């Protein structure tokens, strides 16, 4: 519970909101993929003394992308397998990881996007 509260307060602080009035459950539920991703990232660093922060610098950008999932109508289409870290997130069904080759191929990319749109819950 404390980790959830720390996460929610830090999000509120970054957003310029009074962190003492933040609804922890609301923040964690709406930013669940970000919460799961950041938790996994911190756990990986804590578990591995040789964790290379510089090699994982792109994780900051990846985390920022997950904020968009607070809007339940948005999906994330990527070839970055690092997003598998959110497998236990309630938002994981809106993160679609496909091969880079598929995204470079117009027919495959179009079929993938069509599938996402057709199966999206309104």
Phi, psi and omega in degrees: 000323181295320178298319178298317181294318178298315178301309183297318180294322180292324176296315180299316180299315179296330181272358180077025180255148178298110184292343178283346182249010184286140175272102186303311182298320179299312182295311182295321179292318183281339177241038187298318180298318177296316179300313181295317180299310181295322178297316179295321179296315180293322179295320178298318178294321180290327183277344187231108181295338179264016180302125184263099182297319181298321179294333183257021183301330180293343179301329179296316177296315179302317179298319179298325178297325183292341178299326181298338180289354173297334173274112186294352179268350184265148177234160177240123178249123186209164171250005182280110182289350176298340179286354174298342179297343182264016183306332181264010180276148175291348180257004185299334180288355178251009174247118186246113182255116179231164182293151176298326178299320178296317181292334178278342181266116185305318181292316180294316180298316180296318178296321179296312180296318178300316179298318179297313182295316183292330182263356180295137177280125182294000000 
